[in-house]
Amino acid sequence: MKAVRRVARLREGERVWLFDLDNTLHNASASAFRGINERMGAYMTRELGLEAGEAHRLRQLYWQRYGATLLGLVRHHGVNANHFLHNTHVLPGLEQQLQTHAHDVAALQRLPGPRLILTNAPLAYAERVLGALGLRGLFDGVVAIEQMAMFGQLRPKPDRRMLQALVARLGVPAHRCVLVEDTLAHQKAAHSLGMRTVWMQRWLRAAHTLPGTQNWRRRPPYVYARIRSLQQLRSVL
């Protein structure tokens, strides 16, 4: 993992806020995900010579097994990670599909403590989305999938070792960190380290058939709180 800036001593009441990006800070199901999934399928048929149906099956299988389709492609097919990430996240017109609200910006500004993006998406895509949403200046840094490499291998969420290394680099106790996420598997790993976990459910009704989101009506024991808006974050302090 590339160096993450060590957090200065936290004041009383402050926490380190770790935010997922897609379907947490914006409605990716209605904007980016369709194009990304289509490009992943096209990449696999073109680069691996697969039929469309088999590409779809493997994409879903690797996502469920490894937490990211990319890991399965690297492990079983020798795919170059950077080449895959670049080709699958070229999304013309993405900015016009993204939107945020003034109350979201205000809610983020009010949070006491440093704020970081922690996303399994590539850095260029994350920066592009944050810029289009007008949120880039509200975060102290971005930890994207390229920065989640350990010992020469990618370890994206929900890899517990990556999360543990991140906490160590930040120089704060895990219990002072809050992970705000839409994906339960990622929260389970964070909870096992002692992080406070917040399940963003704002867009789950539209995406509740996705693996890891279908039980959105119940709060698992490893989830500290469920929220449907960023304004509710103050209640998890």
C-alpha positions, -999 to 999 in steps of 0.1 A, spaced: 0 0 0 13 35 -9 20 58 20 -11 74 35 -7 106 54 -6 101 91 -35 118 109 -26 145 133 -37 139 169 -75 137 170 -93 162 192 -121 151 215 -152 140 196 -133 136 163 -131 105 142 -115 95 109 -143 91 84 -137 65 56 -163 68 28 -170 44 1 -178 62 -32 -203 44 -54 -238 40 -40 -226 58 -9 -219 93 -20 -238 91 -53 -263 68 -70 -239 47 -91 -266 22 -99 -284 48 -120 -252 63 -135 -219 45 -136 -225 9 -129 -243 0 -161 -215 14 -183 -188 -2 -162 -205 -36 -163 -210 -34 -200 -173 -25 -205 -162 -53 -182 -182 -78 -203 -168 -63 -235 -133 -64 -222 -135 -101 -212 -150 -111 -245 -124 -92 -264 -93 -98 -244 -100 -134 -232 -120 -146 -262 -151 -155 -241 -187 -157 -251 -209 -130 -237 -227 -154 -214 -195 -169 -200 -181 -134 -195 -211 -124 -175 -210 -156 -154 -173 -151 -145 -177 -114 -138 -204 -123 -112 -185 -153 -98 -152 -134 -93 -171 -104 -77 -187 -127 -52 -157 -148 -45 -130 -121 -43 -149 -89 -37 -137 -76 -71 -140 -90 -106 -105 -78 -113 -89 -101 -87 -103 -132 -104 -91 -120 -138 -56 -113 -125 -54 -146 -106 -69 -169 -132 -63 -152 -165 -32 -131 -161 -50 -98 -169 -30 -66 -164 -48 -47 -137 -40 -12 -149 -51 -21 -185 -84 -35 -172 -91 -5 -149 -84 20 -176 -105 3 -203 -135 -4 -181 -138 31 -166 -138 51 -198 -174 64 -195 -183 92 -219 -209 116 -205 -206 103 -170 -204 138 -155 -239 147 -169 -254 117 -150 -240 126 -116 -256 149 -91 -255 158 -54 -274 181 -31 -264 210 -10 -275 193 22 -250 164 14 -222 189 11 -233 206 44 -235 173 62 -199 163 52 -186 197 61 -200 194 96 -183 161 104 -156 165 131 -123 149 119 -105 139 87 -124 125 58 -110 100 33 -124 82 3 -118 44 4 -130 29 -29 -123 -2 -50 -126 20 -80 -95 33 -98 -81 67 -88 -88 85 -120 -125 75 -119 -128 85 -82 -113 119 -89 -136 124 -118 -167 115 -98 -157 137 -69 -150 166 -92 -183 163 -109 -201 161 -76 -183 191 -63 -170 171 -33 -133 169 -40 -124 197 -16 -142 180 13 -119 151 15 -83 149 28 -73 121 4 -84 92 -18 -74 56 -12 -83 39 -45 -77 3 -56 -43 11 -70 -32 21 -34 -45 -12 -20 -15 -33 -31 4 -53 -5 35 -74 -13 29 -70 -50 -8 -81 -49 -40 -60 -49 -59 -63 -17 -91 -43 -21 -120 -42 3 -130 -64 21 -95 -76 27 -89 -73 64 -51 -71 60 -54 -40 38 -78 -23 63 -54 -31 91 -25 -16 72 -45 15 65 -53 20 101 -16 16 110 -6 41 84 -32 66 97 -18 62 132 -51 61 149 -69 33 169 -94 14 148 -122 24 171 -117 60 162 -124 52 125 -159 51 109 -165 32 76 -195 45 57 -204 19 31 -232 3 11 -216 -32 10 -220 -55 40 -190 -77 34 -167 -46 36 -184 -36 69 -180 -70 84 -142 -69 78 -140 -34 92 -160 -43 123 -136 -73 130 -108 -47 134 -129 -26 158 -140 1 134 -175 17 137 -195 7 107 -223 27 91 -245 11 64 -256 36 37 -290 24 24 -300 55 4 -300 37 -29 -304 0 -18 -341 -2 -26 -332 2 -63 -302 -22 -61 -314 -47 -34 -309 -77 -57 -271 -72 -58 -251 -97 -37 -245 -83 -2 -274 -58 -3 -305 -80 -5 -310 -81 33 -312 -43 36 -343 -45 59 -322 -60 87 -292 -46 106 -265 -73 110 -247 -73 144 -215 -60 128 -233 -28 116 -234 0 142 -260 21 124 -281 23 92 -286 56 75 -305 68 44 -289 103 43 -256 119 52 -273 142 76 -278 112 99 -240 107 104 -238 130 133 -259 105 153 -232 78 151 -206 98 170 
